[in-house]
Amino acid sequence: MIERPKHPFRYFDSLVVVFVTVLLISNLFGPKICAVGPFRISGAQLLFPITYIFGDIFTEVYGYAGSRRAIWLGFFGSVLMAVMGMVVVWLPAAPDFKDQAAFATVFDFVPRMVAASMAAYWAGEFANSYVLARMKVWTGGKQLWSRTIGSTVVGQLVDSAVVMTLAFAGKESWATILNLIFSGYVGKVAYEALATPVTYFVVNRLKRAEGVDVFDIKTDFNPFGRGSEGEEFVELGEGETGGH
């Protein structure tokens, strides 16, 4: 299920480590509701949109196969953290451990929320990667901004709709659920749009450092696939950035 990219990339593994770290931290911050003026946002929203920026970078620089590998590693890491959190909370506390309630508040992940979050992450990230990879071929590797924003428009819609529906259906009114979907969706898309200059900078630097530009010409977009067949590697000369 988790394949290694066939091109010897220099920075891919390090970026995956940062990506998974950001994802896990976002999950820990998620339970806190923050007040920003009249608005209420989850603590996760401060960091979680960055995972979609990473998703864009992985797909744009390393292709769909590289992005697929990063998504699955993030998924497994999040599931492991959630399961271990529930197990450790459920274990009897030692008599001299006085902070069980506080510990449980942070780490007692509700199974329904875990399932909703993991399903939303999985579906949203793969939708984001697929759209960006296809748009890259359609645009001939130009107009990066259209791909990063376009893929986020799709991926974040899938993510927001799935997580809010699975988490709150039957508990909250559909009016409330739609409000949560809309509010979170608009905020995440705006976040990524504002980060476009940073995405441009990182993508261009990485392409120069790796020396190739990856196009998913005939790639198998099956999320459960293992190979990277169908990718076309365009060698870049010094100073080239893949036509952006």
Kinemage of the C-alpha trace (Angstrom):
@kinemage 1
@onewidth
@group {chain A} dominant
@subgroup {mainchain}
@vectorlist {calphas} color= white
{ca met a 1} P 0.000 0.000 0.000
{ca ile a 2} L 2.892 2.385 0.739
{ca glu a 3} L 5.320 2.666 -2.130
{ca arg a 4} L 8.595 4.488 -2.411
{ca pro a 5} L 8.977 6.981 -5.239
{ca lys a 6} L 11.067 5.493 -8.058
{ca his a 7} L 13.107 8.696 -8.470
{ca pro a 8} L 15.770 9.214 -5.738
{ca phe a 9} L 14.348 12.386 -4.203
{ca arg a 10} L 16.458 14.149 -1.606
{ca tyr a 11} L 13.885 15.907 0.578
{ca phe a 12} L 10.745 13.785 0.318
{ca asp a 13} L 11.190 11.795 3.538
{ca ser a 14} L 12.002 14.887 5.593
{ca leu a 15} L 8.886 16.643 4.301
{ca val a 16} L 6.752 13.613 5.155
{ca val a 17} L 8.022 13.748 8.746
{ca val a 18} L 7.020 17.420 9.037
{ca phe a 19} L 3.655 16.714 7.367
{ca val a 20} L 2.776 13.887 9.770
{ca thr a 21} L 3.910 15.983 12.742
{ca val a 22} L 1.643 18.870 11.720
{ca leu a 23} L -1.251 16.458 11.222
{ca leu a 24} L -0.834 14.860 14.661
{ca ile a 25} L -0.495 18.224 16.410
{ca ser a 26} L -3.643 19.425 14.645
{ca asn a 27} L -5.543 16.420 15.980
{ca leu a 28} L -4.417 17.205 19.528
{ca phe a 29} L -5.473 20.864 19.266
{ca gly a 30} L -8.818 20.057 17.664
{ca pro a 31} L -10.970 19.768 20.820
{ca lys a 32} L -10.388 23.386 21.871
{ca ile a 33} L -12.867 25.935 20.522
{ca cys a 34} L -11.206 29.329 20.092
{ca ala a 35} L -12.907 32.721 20.009
{ca val a 36} L -11.761 35.051 17.234
{ca gly a 37} L -14.026 38.054 17.581
{ca pro a 38} L -17.574 36.802 16.899
{ca phe a 39} L -16.272 33.648 15.213
{ca arg a 40} L -15.673 30.240 16.780
{ca ile a 41} L -13.073 27.935 15.287
{ca ser a 42} L -11.461 24.681 16.287
{ca gly a 43} L -7.862 24.868 17.439
{ca ala a 44} L -7.053 22.421 14.659
{ca gln a 45} L -7.952 25.003 12.053
{ca leu a 46} L -4.808 26.975 12.906
{ca leu a 47} L -2.629 24.137 11.583
{ca phe a 48} L -4.740 21.587 9.731
{ca pro a 49} L -5.059 23.619 6.488
{ca ile a 50} L -1.274 23.436 6.262
{ca thr a 51} L -1.642 19.702 5.598
{ca tyr a 52} L -3.420 20.579 2.351
{ca ile a 53} L -0.567 22.873 1.395
{ca phe a 54} L 1.739 19.913 2.008
{ca gly a 55} L -0.579 17.812 -0.130
{ca asp a 56} L -0.231 20.290 -2.970
{ca ile a 57} L 3.544 20.285 -2.608
{ca phe a 58} L 3.768 16.498 -2.561
{ca thr a 59} L 1.629 16.114 -5.683
{ca glu a 60} L 3.185 19.014 -7.584
{ca val a 61} L 6.799 18.110 -6.843
{ca tyr a 62} L 6.729 14.343 -6.272
{ca gly a 63} L 3.653 13.242 -8.214
{ca tyr a 64} L 0.512 11.422 -7.150
{ca ala a 65} L 2.443 8.321 -6.022
{ca gly a 66} L 4.534 10.389 -3.610
{ca ser a 67} L 1.448 12.160 -2.307
{ca arg a 68} L -0.338 8.831 -1.883
{ca arg a 69} L 2.522 7.536 0.242
{ca ala a 70} L 2.477 10.636 2.455
{ca ile a 71} L -1.312 10.469 2.874
{ca trp a 72} L -1.229 6.845 4.014
{ca leu a 73} L 1.623 7.491 6.444
{ca gly a 74} L -0.333 10.396 7.919
{ca phe a 75} L -3.441 8.233 8.126
{ca phe a 76} L -1.668 5.407 9.951
{ca gly a 77} L 0.013 7.860 12.324
{ca ser a 78} L -3.301 9.512 13.207
{ca val a 79} L -5.065 6.190 13.776
{ca leu a 80} L -2.223 4.962 15.993
{ca met a 81} L -2.303 8.148 18.083
{ca ala a 82} L -6.097 7.943 18.502
{ca val a 83} L -6.094 4.257 19.443
{ca met a 84} L -3.220 4.661 21.911
{ca gly a 85} L -4.913 7.707 23.425
{ca met a 86} L -8.118 5.756 24.094
{ca val a 87} L -6.243 2.718 25.444
{ca val a 88} L -4.088 4.727 27.854
{ca val a 89} L -7.100 6.687 29.123
{ca trp a 90} L -9.052 3.471 29.682
{ca leu a 91} L -6.217 1.864 31.657
{ca pro a 92} L -6.700 2.277 35.451
{ca ala a 93} L -4.779 5.246 36.798
{ca ala a 94} L -2.278 4.742 39.603
{ca pro a 95} L -3.563 5.965 43.003
{ca asp a 96} L -0.922 8.691 43.131
{ca phe a 97} L -1.698 9.976 39.606
{ca lys a 98} L -3.906 13.028 40.248
{ca asp a 99} L -4.368 14.301 36.693
{ca gln a 100} L -6.522 11.555 35.168
{ca ala a 101} L -9.409 13.915 34.381
{ca ala a 102} L -7.160 16.446 32.665
{ca phe a 103} L -5.357 13.671 30.785
{ca ala a 104} L -8.653 12.208 29.620
{ca thr a 105} L -9.857 15.607 28.441
{ca val a 106} L -6.974 15.770 25.976
{ca phe a 107} L -6.483 12.142 24.975
{ca asp a 108} L -9.882 10.438 25.388
{ca phe a 109} L -10.706 10.499 21.686
{ca val a 110} L -14.375 9.799 20.961
{ca pro a 111} L -14.535 6.855 18.529
{ca arg a 112} L -17.171 8.537 16.362
{ca met a 113} L -15.059 11.691 16.034
{ca val a 114} L -11.964 9.623 15.232
{ca ala a 115} L -13.825 7.737 12.507
{ca ala a 116} L -15.276 10.964 11.094
{ca ser a 117} L -11.917 12.739 11.101
{ca met a 118} L -10.044 9.834 9.525
{ca ala a 119} L -12.659 9.313 6.801
{ca ala a 120} L -12.672 13.035 6.024
{ca tyr a 121} L -8.879 13.262 5.968
{ca trp a 122} L -8.558 10.223 3.704
{ca ala a 123} L -11.242 11.319 1.232
{ca gly a 124} L -10.276 14.999 1.215
{ca glu a 125} L -6.539 14.478 0.780
{ca phe a 126} L -6.952 12.017 -2.074
{ca ala a 127} L -9.509 14.274 -3.789
{ca asn a 128} L -7.086 17.198 -3.436
{ca ser a 129} L -4.167 15.210 -4.851
{ca tyr a 130} L -6.160 13.767 -7.747
{ca val a 131} L -7.520 17.152 -8.868
{ca leu a 132} L -4.100 18.818 -8.687
{ca ala a 133} L -2.389 15.992 -10.587
{ca arg a 134} L -4.996 16.044 -13.358
{ca met a 135} L -4.959 19.856 -13.598
{ca lys a 136} L -1.167 19.833 -13.866
{ca val a 137} L -1.395 17.729 -17.012
{ca trp a 138} L -4.251 19.851 -18.416
{ca thr a 139} L -2.350 23.111 -17.836
{ca gly a 140} L 1.001 21.752 -19.025
{ca gly a 141} L 2.577 22.519 -15.656
{ca lys a 142} L 1.684 26.229 -15.787
{ca gln a 143} L -0.550 28.364 -13.562
{ca leu a 144} L 0.286 26.686 -10.273
{ca trp a 145} L -2.128 28.985 -8.436
{ca ser a 146} L -5.076 27.561 -10.363
{ca arg a 147} L -4.106 24.028 -9.328
{ca thr a 148} L -3.462 24.717 -5.658
{ca ile a 149} L -6.674 26.689 -5.218
{ca gly a 150} L -8.746 24.464 -7.511
{ca ser a 151} L -7.675 21.295 -5.739
{ca thr a 152} L -8.325 22.879 -2.349
{ca val a 153} L -11.817 23.947 -3.410
{ca val a 154} L -12.606 20.279 -4.092
{ca gly a 155} L -10.562 18.602 -1.356
{ca gln a 156} L -11.662 20.863 1.484
{ca leu a 157} L -15.312 20.601 0.420
{ca val a 158} L -15.063 16.816 0.628
{ca asp a 159} L -13.212 17.015 3.962
{ca ser a 160} L -15.621 19.497 5.571
{ca ala a 161} L -18.761 17.761 4.341
{ca val a 162} L -17.622 14.281 5.410
{ca val a 163} L -16.330 15.173 8.877
{ca met a 164} L -19.289 17.342 9.897
{ca thr a 165} L -21.887 14.936 8.539
{ca leu a 166} L -20.381 11.815 10.112
{ca ala a 167} L -19.640 13.567 13.408
{ca phe a 168} L -22.952 15.359 13.960
{ca ala a 169} L -25.691 13.666 11.893
{ca gly a 170} L -28.495 12.666 14.258
{ca lys a 171} L -27.088 14.881 17.017
{ca glu a 172} L -27.429 18.344 15.493
{ca ser a 173} L -29.931 19.849 13.070
{ca trp a 174} L -29.067 19.852 9.377
{ca ala a 175} L -29.107 23.656 9.507
{ca thr a 176} L -26.333 23.564 12.125
{ca ile a 177} L -24.362 20.940 10.198
{ca leu a 178} L -24.563 22.955 6.978
{ca asn a 179} L -23.459 26.061 8.887
{ca leu a 180} L -20.434 24.192 10.260
{ca ile a 181} L -19.559 22.850 6.803
{ca phe a 182} L -19.819 26.260 5.179
{ca ser a 183} L -17.904 28.151 7.890
{ca gly a 184} L -15.043 25.665 8.023
{ca tyr a 185} L -14.887 25.326 4.250
{ca val a 186} L -14.655 29.052 3.552
{ca gly a 187} L -11.990 29.519 6.194
{ca lys a 188} L -9.821 26.650 4.891
{ca val a 189} L -10.033 27.754 1.249
{ca ala a 190} L -9.189 31.353 2.202
{ca tyr a 191} L -6.260 30.078 4.275
{ca glu a 192} L -4.775 28.230 1.326
{ca ala a 193} L -5.423 31.067 -1.114
{ca leu a 194} L -3.514 33.465 1.138
{ca ala a 195} L -0.681 30.947 1.384
{ca thr a 196} L -0.276 30.719 -2.421
{ca pro a 197} L 2.938 32.829 -2.518
{ca val a 198} L 4.507 30.537 0.091
{ca thr a 199} L 3.429 27.461 -1.885
{ca tyr a 200} L 4.977 28.929 -5.059
{ca phe a 201} L 8.246 29.605 -3.267
{ca val a 202} L 8.511 26.138 -1.695
{ca val a 203} L 7.470 24.276 -4.868
{ca asn a 204} L 9.936 26.138 -7.073
{ca arg a 205} L 12.807 25.700 -4.625
{ca leu a 206} L 12.089 21.985 -4.263
{ca lys a 207} L 11.849 21.403 -8.007
{ca arg a 208} L 15.210 23.063 -8.542
{ca ala a 209} L 16.709 21.019 -5.703
{ca glu a 210} L 15.270 17.711 -6.925
{ca gly a 211} L 16.026 18.489 -10.579
{ca val a 212} L 12.803 17.059 -12.026
{ca asp a 213} L 9.189 17.950 -12.691
{ca val a 214} L 6.693 15.085 -12.365
{ca phe a 215} L 3.604 14.767 -14.591
{ca asp a 216} L 0.977 12.087 -13.939
{ca ile a 217} L 0.302 11.308 -17.597
{ca lys a 218} L -1.114 7.780 -17.276
{ca thr a 219} L -0.995 7.284 -13.538
{ca asp a 220} L -3.194 4.792 -11.735
{ca phe a 221} L -5.057 7.013 -9.278
{ca asn a 222} L -6.294 4.135 -7.170
{ca pro a 223} L -5.700 5.214 -3.529
{ca phe a 224} L -4.780 1.599 -2.734
{ca gly a 225} L -2.308 1.293 -5.593
{ca arg a 226} L 1.351 0.609 -5.020
{ca gly a 227} L 3.193 1.632 -8.161
{ca ser a 228} L 4.089 4.931 -9.815
{ca glu a 229} L 3.729 3.791 -13.417
{ca gly a 230} L 2.432 6.462 -15.762
{ca glu a 231} L 4.507 9.261 -14.274
{ca glu a 232} L 6.662 11.302 -16.640
{ca phe a 233} L 9.819 12.819 -15.200
{ca val a 234} L 10.964 15.999 -16.939
{ca glu a 235} L 14.580 16.789 -16.145
{ca leu a 236} L 15.115 20.429 -15.167
{ca gly a 237} L 18.196 22.430 -15.888
{ca glu a 238} L 19.791 24.776 -13.388
{ca gly a 239} L 17.413 27.628 -12.576
{ca glu a 240} L 14.368 25.968 -14.167
{ca thr a 241} L 11.185 25.619 -12.089
{ca gly a 242} L 8.966 23.462 -14.243
{ca gly a 243} L 7.397 26.179 -16.331
{ca his a 244} L 5.653 28.190 -13.596
